[in-house]
Amino acid sequence: MRKVLLVSLLSSAVFAAEPPVVANPPVQNNEPVKETPKEVAKETPTDAKSALKSLIGEEAASEIQIQPSALKGLQEVVLEGNVFYMSEDGRYLIRGGDILDLKEKGKNITEERRNGIRVSAMKELKEDEMIIFKPKETKYVVNVFTDVDCFYCVKLHKDMSKYNDQGIEVRYIAFPRGGVSSAAYKTMVSVWCAEDKHLAMNDAKNAKPVPQKECTNPVSKHFELGRKLGVSGTPALLMSNGELLPGYVPAEKLVQFLAENAKK
């Protein structure tokens, strides 16, 4: 069971690529040939092995191959055909370019740094640049990168009263997936330029025509910000702490997530 948990932990992102094979250097002045990583595998520090045993159990750990990688200080670990890397003391695991702290329940150190970058970047936006659906009493704020014609964006919008009933304030940021030359971009410009933006957004989400309008608007700015922050699809939910959740999340699940985050 614990091996399954480790595989699950690792499978949520692309595994780090296997390092290139280092060829033996030529012998010069009768010096002995230096050993390759595979030849010194038996010298693998016991800390990494011990860490894996404590994480997934001794029996499951016996199926894992560990050896020094091509980069000093990192151990190559092979599990069920997948290759990833660990620090020699077994504390840190590198997965798809992210560093996880196994002693902190797999805390993603790299993602925390991304969260901080997102929080700073969001300071570029002012409230009057977003279309905000407020509850009677705001308990949580969620920024939503949205398109006007994606299925789950429409589904999220139709549940707006449910989000608001949970005290969730939804702040829409424009992200026309097809880019600034798409029909969705033109529609979103019309929404942001409308006299009644909320009505125009409701109409757009319900496939009703929105009168074409042009004005000074933030739609292209929103789109570029989303790309900068790693948004690749919609809806994308950006929390106040910078955490990015891709996809639709039902109101009851989202409020649970927000409440748990607030306790941290």
Buried (B, 14 or more C-beta within 10 A) or exposed (E): EBBEEBBEBBEEBEBBEBBEEEEEEEEEEEEEEEEBBEEEBEEBBEBBBBBBBEBBBEEBBEEBEBBBBEEEEBBBBBBEEBBBBBBBBBBBBBBBEBBBBBEEEBEBEBBBEBBEEBBEBBEEBEEEBBBBBEBEEEEBBBBBBBBBBBEBBBEBBEBBEBBBEBBBBBBBBBBBBEEBEBEBBBBBBBBBBBEEBBEBBBBBBEEEEBEEBEEEBBBBBBBEBBEEBEBEBBBBBBBBBBBBBBEBBEBEEBBEBBEEEEEE
